[in-house]
Amino acid sequence: MPKKNPYDFTVIISVSMLVIIGIIMVFSSSFSYSLVRMNDGYYFLKRVLIWATIGTGAMVFCARFKYWYWAKYANLLFFVSLVLLVVVLTPIGINRNGAQRWLGAGPITIMPSEVAKFAAIIFVSTSITRKKEKIKSFVYGVLPFLMIIGIYFGLIFAQPDFSTAFVVAVVIMAMVFVGGMKMSHFVGLAGTGLAGIGGMITYLVIKGESYKARRVTSFLDPWADPRDTGFQAVQSLLALGSGGLFGRGLGRSVQKHFYLPEPQNDFIFAIIGEELGFIGGATIILLFMLLIWRGIRIAINAPDLLSCLMATGIISMITVQVIINIAVATSSMPVTGMPLPFISFGGSSLVIFMAAIGVLLNISRYTILDRS
């Protein structure tokens, strides 16, 4: 059994600060919305506190649960995640704003796509470890994981949720790459993927009639259609721009008052920029950079291939979501529904991310790191 070390203090501190900031900003950004729509200004605060408590419990459990034990449950997690993704597309699934992404009843709901991220990391890392001698082969090593990507992508995209499907695909490919696939295979697949995305965007632009086509093109000039497809981007940029260096002050956002729809979710970074200014936004980015850097260090120094791949998947998932969320808030890419890890409101997302951090912390106990 590998020698145990202390948990990585840097990871604990950075995640704790992000979660605390998230709780504060969810309350600040949602008070007006929840007061009018839910008749309770503390509606989202009470729920985020409950989910943060559950998430903390999940993180503590996963931090104490030896990472190699997850391999025993990899197939079960994969099967359960697929079942949930199929069930959510049936009449049992809950439809909100044209998207069918939730399961549950009343105020308690879960997003199967969030469970799928965690399950994919465990299953793929375990599978690569078991067949590491075949990963150099495209047919026997890479193709099976492309099929897994296709299954996950198809089921999540059908909800529809392109951004989450994209994240799952990127995370799996990152693990396969680190697992030892040939560079020629990686370059070929990356080129094919980029060509496919480019082709899809071109098709939407040429078609030009659908809402998605206008959504893709509006980010180039949101003010060309500020009342429709460019509305969210314009309001987000106004929030960020009006914050200045130090911000309007905590709780003093203007855009959260029904300008940005559901500001506690996808556009919470814009509210942070408005209320806490450039300093606040930069602090959030620096905390994520610190967490990502430490996660990469853990992956590089991991004691075995399984832990290296798990750490790679976890930190890739966090990195991709942070980039997409902030890029959307700054109108650097088309608007898409992607929560900011540990900060945006969302029970399933918060619990899954904190559980994943727990796995990363457990790996850090068996990793030789400079812990100063």
C-alpha positions in Angstrom: 0.0 0.0 0.0 1.4 3.5 -0.9 2.6 5.7 1.9 0.0 8.2 3.1 0.7 11.9 3.1 -1.4 14.9 4.4 -4.3 16.0 2.2 -3.3 18.8 -0.3 -3.9 22.0 1.7 -3.8 24.2 -1.4 -6.7 22.3 -3.0 -8.8 22.4 0.2 -8.3 26.1 0.7 -9.0 27.1 -2.9 -12.1 25.0 -3.2 -13.4 26.2 0.2 -12.9 29.8 -0.8 -14.7 29.2 -4.1 -17.6 27.6 -2.4 -18.0 30.3 0.2 -17.8 33.0 -2.5 -20.3 31.0 -4.5 -22.8 30.9 -1.6 -22.5 34.7 -1.0 -22.8 35.5 -4.7 -25.8 33.1 -5.2 -27.6 34.9 -2.4 -26.7 38.4 -3.7 -27.5 37.7 -7.3 -30.8 35.8 -6.7 -32.5 37.8 -3.9 -34.7 40.0 -6.2 -35.5 37.1 -8.5 -36.5 34.7 -5.7 -38.4 37.4 -3.8 -40.6 38.1 -6.8 -40.8 34.6 -8.4 -40.7 32.4 -5.3 -42.1 34.9 -2.7 -39.0 34.2 -0.6 -35.8 36.2 -1.0 -33.9 33.5 0.7 -35.1 30.7 -1.5 -31.9 30.0 -3.4 -29.7 30.8 -0.3 -31.4 28.1 1.8 -31.0 25.5 -1.0 -27.4 26.3 -1.9 -26.6 25.9 1.8 -28.2 22.5 1.9 -26.4 21.4 -1.3 -23.1 22.8 0.0 -23.5 20.8 3.2 -24.3 17.6 1.1 -21.4 18.4 -1.1 -19.0 18.8 1.8 -20.1 15.4 3.1 -19.5 13.9 -0.4 -16.1 15.5 -0.5 -15.1 14.2 2.9 -16.4 10.7 2.1 -14.5 10.6 -1.3 -11.4 12.0 0.3 -11.4 9.1 2.8 -12.4 6.5 0.2 -9.3 5.0 -1.3 -9.2 6.0 -5.0 -8.4 2.5 -6.3 -11.7 1.2 -4.8 -13.6 3.2 -7.4 -12.3 0.7 -10.0 -14.6 -2.0 -8.5 -17.7 0.1 -9.2 -16.7 1.6 -12.5 -19.0 -0.6 -14.6 -21.9 -0.1 -12.3 -21.4 3.7 -12.4 -21.2 3.6 -16.2 -24.5 1.6 -16.4 -26.3 3.8 -13.9 -25.3 7.0 -15.7 -26.6 5.6 -19.0 -29.9 4.5 -17.5 -30.4 8.0 -15.9 -29.6 9.7 -19.3 -32.1 7.5 -21.0 -34.8 8.0 -18.3 -34.5 11.8 -18.4 -35.5 11.7 -22.0 -38.8 9.9 -21.2 -42.0 11.6 -19.9 -40.5 11.1 -16.4 -37.9 13.8 -17.2 -38.6 17.4 -16.1 -38.8 20.0 -18.9 -37.7 23.5 -18.1 -37.4 26.3 -20.7 -37.4 23.8 -23.6 -34.7 21.5 -22.1 -35.4 18.1 -20.5 -32.4 17.7 -18.2 -33.7 17.0 -14.7 -35.1 14.1 -12.8 -36.9 14.3 -9.4 -40.0 15.7 -7.8 -40.8 19.1 -6.3 -37.8 21.1 -5.2 -35.5 18.1 -5.2 -34.1 17.4 -8.7 -30.9 16.0 -10.1 -29.2 16.4 -13.5 -28.2 13.0 -14.9 -25.6 14.7 -17.1 -23.7 15.8 -14.0 -23.6 12.2 -12.7 -22.5 11.2 -16.2 -19.4 13.4 -15.9 -18.2 11.7 -12.7 -19.1 8.2 -14.0 -17.3 8.8 -17.3 -14.1 9.8 -15.4 -14.2 6.7 -13.2 -15.1 4.3 -16.0 -12.7 5.6 -18.6 -9.7 5.8 -16.2 -10.4 2.3 -15.1 -10.8 0.9 -18.6 -7.6 2.6 -19.9 -5.7 1.1 -16.9 -7.0 -2.4 -17.6 -6.1 -2.2 -21.3 -3.1 0.1 -21.3 -1.1 -2.2 -23.6 -3.8 -1.8 -26.3 -4.1 2.0 -26.1 -1.6 2.5 -29.0 -3.9 0.6 -31.3 -6.6 2.7 -32.9 -9.1 -0.1 -33.4 -8.6 -1.9 -30.0 -7.4 1.0 -27.9 -9.0 4.3 -29.1 -12.1 3.3 -31.0 -13.9 1.8 -28.0 -13.5 5.2 -26.2 -14.8 7.0 -29.2 -17.9 4.9 -29.0 -18.3 5.8 -25.4 -18.0 9.4 -26.3 -20.6 8.9 -29.0 -23.0 7.3 -26.6 -22.7 10.0 -23.9 -22.6 12.8 -26.5 -25.8 11.6 -28.2 -27.8 11.1 -25.0 -26.8 14.4 -23.5 -27.1 16.4 -26.8 -30.7 15.0 -27.1 -31.8 16.9 -23.9 -30.6 19.3 -25.6 -27.3 20.2 -23.9 -24.5 20.6 -26.3 -22.1 22.3 -23.9 -22.2 19.5 -21.3 -21.9 16.9 -24.1 -18.8 18.8 -25.4 -17.3 18.8 -21.9 -17.7 15.0 -21.5 -16.1 14.4 -24.9 -13.1 16.7 -24.1 -12.6 15.1 -20.7 -12.6 11.6 -22.1 -10.2 12.5 -24.9 -7.9 14.2 -22.4 -7.8 10.9 -20.4 -7.2 8.8 -23.5 -4.4 11.2 -24.6 -2.7 11.0 -21.2 -3.3 7.3 -21.2 -0.8 6.9 -24.0 -2.6 7.1 -27.4 -0.4 7.9 -30.4 0.1 11.5 -31.2 -0.9 10.9 -34.8 -4.2 9.5 -33.6 -4.8 12.4 -31.4 -3.9 15.0 -34.0 -6.2 13.2 -36.6 -9.1 13.1 -34.2 -8.6 16.7 -33.0 -8.6 17.8 -36.6 -11.7 15.8 -37.4 -13.5 17.2 -34.4 -12.7 20.8 -35.2 -13.7 20.2 -38.8 -17.0 18.7 -37.6 -17.7 21.7 -35.3 -16.8 24.1 -38.0 -19.1 22.3 -40.4 -21.9 22.4 -38.0 -21.5 26.1 -37.4 -21.2 26.7 -41.2 -24.4 24.8 -41.7 -26.3 26.8 -39.1 -25.0 30.1 -40.5 -25.9 29.1 -44.1 -29.3 27.9 -43.0 -29.7 31.2 -41.2 -33.3 30.8 -40.2 -33.1 29.0 -36.9 -32.7 30.5 -33.5 -29.5 28.5 -33.1 -28.0 30.1 -36.2 -28.7 33.6 -34.9 -27.4 32.6 -31.5 -24.1 31.5 -33.1 -23.6 34.7 -35.2 -24.9 37.1 -32.6 -21.8 36.8 -30.3 -19.7 38.5 -33.0 -21.9 41.6 -32.6 -24.4 41.2 -29.8 -25.6 44.8 -30.3 -26.9 43.9 -33.8 -29.8 42.2 -32.0 -29.8 43.5 -28.4 -33.4 42.6 -27.7 -33.3 39.0 -28.8 -30.3 36.7 -29.5 -27.8 39.3 -28.3 -29.8 40.2 -25.1 -27.9 38.0 -22.6 -24.5 38.9 -24.0 -25.2 42.6 -24.0 -26.5 42.6 -20.4 -23.5 40.5 -19.3 -21.1 42.9 -20.9 -22.9 45.9 -19.4 -22.6 44.2 -15.9 -18.9 43.6 -16.3 -18.2 47.0 -17.8 -20.1 48.9 -15.1 -18.3 47.2 -12.3 -15.0 49.0 -13.0 -12.0 48.2 -10.9 -13.6 47.7 -7.5 -17.3 47.1 -8.4 -20.6 48.7 -7.4 -20.4 46.9 -4.1 -21.8 43.6 -2.8 -25.5 43.4 -3.4 -25.7 46.6 -5.6 -25.9 45.0 -9.0 -28.4 46.5 -11.4 -28.3 43.8 -14.1 -29.5 41.1 -11.6 -32.9 42.9 -11.4 -34.5 41.0 -14.2 -32.0 42.1 -16.9 -29.9 39.0 -16.8 -32.3 35.9 -16.7 -31.5 33.8 -13.6 -28.3 35.6 -12.8 -27.4 33.0 -10.1 -26.7 30.4 -12.7 -24.8 30.7 -16.0 -24.1 34.5 -15.8 -23.0 34.7 -12.1 -19.5 35.7 -13.2 -21.0 38.9 -14.8 -22.7 39.7 -11.5 -19.4 39.1 -9.7 -17.7 41.5 -12.1 -20.4 44.1 -11.5 -20.5 44.0 -7.7 -16.9 43.2 -7.0 -15.3 44.7 -10.1 -12.2 43.6 -11.9 -10.5 42.8 -8.6 -13.3 40.4 -7.7 -13.3 38.7 -11.1 -9.6 38.4 -11.2 -9.6 36.8 -7.7 -12.0 34.2 -8.9 -9.8 33.4 -11.9 -6.7 33.2 -9.7 -8.4 30.8 -7.3 -9.3 28.6 -10.3 -5.8 28.8 -11.7 -4.4 27.8 -8.3 -6.7 24.8 -8.1 -6.0 23.8 -11.7 -2.2 24.1 -11.2 -2.3 22.0 -8.1 -4.5 19.4 -9.8 -2.0 19.2 -12.7 0.8 18.7 -10.1 -1.2 15.9 -8.5 -1.8 14.2 -11.9 1.9 14.5 -12.9 3.1 13.0 -9.6 0.3 10.5 -9.1 1.6 7.1 -7.9 0.0 5.0 -10.7 -1.8 5.2 -14.1 -5.3 4.9 -12.5 -4.8 7.9 -10.2 -3.1 9.9 -12.9 -6.1 9.4 -15.2 -8.6 10.2 -12.5 -6.8 13.4 -11.6 -6.5 14.3 -15.3 -10.3 13.8 -15.8 -11.3 15.8 -12.8 -9.0 18.8 -13.5 -9.9 18.7 -17.2 -13.6 18.8 -16.3 -13.1 21.9 -14.0 -10.8 23.6 -16.5 -13.1 23.3 -19.5 -16.2 24.4 -17.6 -14.4 27.5 -16.2 -13.2 28.5 -19.6 -16.6 28.1 -21.3 -18.5 29.9 -18.5 -16.2 32.9 -18.4 -15.9 33.0 -22.2 -19.8 33.2 -22.5 -19.9 35.9 -19.8 -17.4 38.0 -21.7 -19.1 37.3 -25.1 -16.0 35.4 -26.3 -18.2 32.5 -27.5 -21.9 32.0 -28.2 -24.2 31.8 -25.2 -24.6 28.3 -23.8 -25.8 26.9 -20.5 -22.7 26.1 -18.5 -22.4 26.7 -14.7 -19.3 28.0 -13.1 -17.9 25.2 -10.9 -18.4 25.7 -7.2 -20.0 29.1 -7.7 -23.1 28.9 -9.9 -26.4 27.7 -8.3 -27.0 24.0 -9.0 -27.3 21.2 -6.5 -26.2 18.3 -8.7 -23.3 20.3 -10.1 -22.0 21.4 -6.7 -22.2 18.0 -5.1 -20.5 16.2 -8.1 -17.7 18.8 -8.3 -17.1 18.5 -4.5 -17.1 14.7 -4.7 -14.6 14.9 -7.5 -12.4 17.1 -5.4 -12.7 14.5 -2.7 -11.3 11.9 -5.1 -8.5 14.3 -6.0 -7.7 14.9 -2.3 -7.5 11.2 -1.8 -5.0 10.8 -4.7 -3.0 13.6 -3.2 -2.4 11.5 0.0 -0.4 9.0 -2.0 1.4 11.6 -4.1 4.8 13.1 -3.3 4.4 16.9 -3.6 6.0 20.0 -2.3 3.3 21.0 0.2 4.7 24.3 1.3 
